[in-house]
């Protein structure tokens, strides 16, 4: 894992791509999206690069 990178919460990732946090969590649950990190408490974290990858893949 990269040090010094501010990871995004499900809410922050959702806000960046224009969907709800529930949608992001659903995508994670069904394998459409994979969290970069899952904390010991179960919170999902996403790398900022994943926002760019989302737009490259789905928003052509």
WOQUICOR-V859617 format. One record per residue. D_FIRST is the distance of its C-alpha to the first C-alpha in Angstrom with 1 decimal. Layout:
# WOQUICOR-V859617
d_first:D_FIRST
d_first:D_FIRST
This chain:
# WOQUICOR-V859617
d_first:0.0
d_first:3.8
d_first:6.4
d_first:9.6
d_first:9.0
d_first:11.4
d_first:10.7
d_first:13.9
d_first:16.0
d_first:18.1
d_first:21.0
d_first:19.4
d_first:18.1
d_first:21.6
d_first:23.4
d_first:21.7
d_first:22.9
d_first:26.2
d_first:26.1
d_first:26.2
d_first:23.4
d_first:25.3
d_first:25.0
d_first:21.3
d_first:21.2
d_first:23.9
d_first:22.0
d_first:19.0
d_first:21.6
d_first:23.4
d_first:20.4
d_first:21.0
d_first:17.7
d_first:14.6
d_first:12.4
d_first:8.7
d_first:8.8
d_first:12.1
d_first:13.1
d_first:15.6
d_first:18.3
d_first:17.5
d_first:16.4
d_first:14.4
d_first:11.9
d_first:11.6
d_first:9.9
d_first:12.8
d_first:12.9
d_first:13.9
d_first:17.0
d_first:18.0
d_first:17.6
d_first:19.7
d_first:22.4
d_first:22.4
d_first:22.9
d_first:25.2
d_first:26.9
d_first:28.7
